[in-house]
Amino acid sequence: MTLPFAIQSRLRLLGVSEHDIGEKFIRGGGPGGQKINKTSSTVWLIHRPTGTEVRCQAERSQSANREQAWGELCHKLEMRARAIADQARQAHEKDRRRTRQKSRGQKVRMIQSKKHRAAAKGRRGRVDLD
């Protein structure tokens, strides 16, 4: 079975190969009577490299469930890629903030604070043990 063009393009944008994804058709569970117990209309997809799983049993039709499951899998993989990109961006921003130059006002306040601490420590006297 071939995938719809929209799904193929989403996978291509993510850099995911169809061969990395396992697809099984299994029997459903839950309410639905004889029909659901006899047919393998539930679609189960797993992206092997990441371990991302999707199971779809929303419709009675296997083809409708298959299309919906592929869409959900693409969505999950997109969210995962976006989260990884956000983490990298946040790490870069944190590093940039940490290593940037201090403003003139920050430097003045820092020096005043150091002088204040030095004066407070200077007022301390020696302890005589005699």
C-alpha positions as CSV (number, residue, x, y, z in Angstrom):
1,M,0.0,0.0,0.0
2,T,1.3,3.4,-0.8
3,L,0.9,6.4,1.5
4,P,-0.9,9.6,0.5
5,F,1.3,12.3,-0.9
6,A,0.8,14.6,2.1
7,I,2.1,12.0,4.5
8,Q,5.0,11.2,2.3
9,S,6.0,14.8,2.1
10,R,5.7,15.3,5.9
11,L,8.0,12.2,6.4
12,R,10.5,13.6,3.8
13,L,10.6,16.9,5.6
14,L,11.3,15.1,8.9
15,G,14.0,13.0,7.3
16,V,12.2,9.8,8.1
17,S,12.2,6.8,5.8
18,E,9.1,4.6,5.5
19,H,11.4,1.6,6.1
20,D,12.1,2.8,9.6
21,I,8.5,2.4,10.5
22,G,6.9,-0.9,11.4
23,E,3.2,-1.3,10.5
24,K,0.9,-4.0,11.8
25,F,-2.8,-4.7,11.5
26,I,-4.2,-6.2,14.6
27,R,-7.6,-7.1,16.0
28,G,-9.3,-4.4,18.0
29,G,-10.7,-4.5,21.5
30,G,-13.4,-3.0,23.5
31,P,-17.1,-2.5,22.5
32,G,-18.2,-3.3,19.0
33,G,-19.3,-6.9,19.1
34,Q,-18.5,-9.6,16.6
35,K,-17.3,-7.2,13.9
36,I,-14.4,-5.8,15.9
37,N,-13.4,-9.2,17.3
38,K,-13.1,-10.8,13.8
39,T,-11.4,-8.1,11.7
40,S,-7.9,-6.7,11.9
41,S,-8.9,-3.1,11.5
42,T,-6.7,-1.6,14.2
43,V,-3.4,-0.1,12.9
44,W,-0.3,-0.1,15.0
45,L,2.7,1.9,13.8
46,I,6.2,2.1,15.5
47,H,9.1,4.3,14.5
48,R,12.0,2.0,15.4
49,P,14.8,4.6,15.8
50,T,12.9,6.7,18.4
51,G,10.4,4.1,19.7
52,T,7.4,6.3,19.0
53,E,4.2,4.3,18.8
54,V,0.8,5.0,17.5
55,R,-2.3,2.7,17.6
56,C,-5.5,3.7,15.9
57,Q,-8.9,2.0,16.2
58,A,-11.2,5.0,15.7
59,E,-13.0,3.8,12.6
60,R,-14.3,0.5,11.4
61,S,-12.4,0.7,8.2
62,Q,-8.8,-0.4,8.1
63,S,-7.8,2.1,5.5
64,A,-9.3,5.0,7.4
65,N,-7.5,3.9,10.6
66,R,-4.3,3.5,8.6
67,E,-4.4,7.1,7.2
68,Q,-5.3,8.5,10.7
69,A,-2.5,6.5,12.3
70,W,0.1,7.8,9.8
71,G,-1.1,11.3,10.4
72,E,-0.8,10.9,14.2
73,L,2.7,9.4,13.8
74,C,3.9,12.3,11.7
75,H,2.4,14.7,14.2
76,K,4.3,13.0,17.1
77,L,7.6,13.0,15.2
78,E,7.2,16.7,14.3
79,M,6.5,17.5,18.0
80,R,9.6,15.5,19.0
81,A,11.8,17.3,16.4
82,R,10.4,20.7,17.5
83,A,11.1,19.9,21.1
84,I,14.7,18.9,20.3
85,A,15.2,22.1,18.3
86,D,13.7,24.2,21.1
87,Q,16.1,22.6,23.6
88,A,19.1,23.3,21.4
89,R,17.9,26.9,20.9
90,Q,17.4,27.4,24.7
91,A,20.9,26.0,25.4
92,H,22.4,28.4,22.9
93,E,20.6,31.4,24.4
94,K,21.6,30.4,27.9
95,D,25.2,30.2,26.9
96,R,25.0,33.5,25.0
97,R,23.5,35.2,28.1
98,R,26.2,33.7,30.4
99,T,29.1,34.8,28.2
100,R,27.9,38.2,27.1
101,Q,29.7,41.4,28.3
102,K,28.3,43.0,31.4
103,S,26.8,46.5,31.1
104,R,28.6,49.6,32.6
105,G,25.9,49.8,35.3
106,Q,26.4,46.1,36.3
107,K,30.1,46.6,36.5
108,V,29.7,49.7,38.8
109,R,27.3,47.8,41.0
110,M,29.6,44.8,41.2
111,I,32.6,47.0,42.2
112,Q,30.5,48.9,44.8
113,S,29.3,45.6,46.3
114,K,32.9,44.3,46.5
115,K,34.1,47.5,48.2
116,H,31.2,47.3,50.7
117,R,32.1,43.7,51.6
118,A,35.8,44.6,51.9
119,A,34.9,47.4,54.3
120,A,32.7,45.1,56.4
121,K,35.4,42.5,56.6
122,G,38.0,45.2,57.4
123,R,36.1,46.3,60.5
124,R,36.5,42.9,62.0
125,G,39.2,42.7,64.6
126,R,41.7,40.0,65.5
127,V,40.7,37.6,68.3
128,D,43.1,37.5,71.2
129,L,43.3,34.2,73.0
130,D,45.3,35.5,75.9
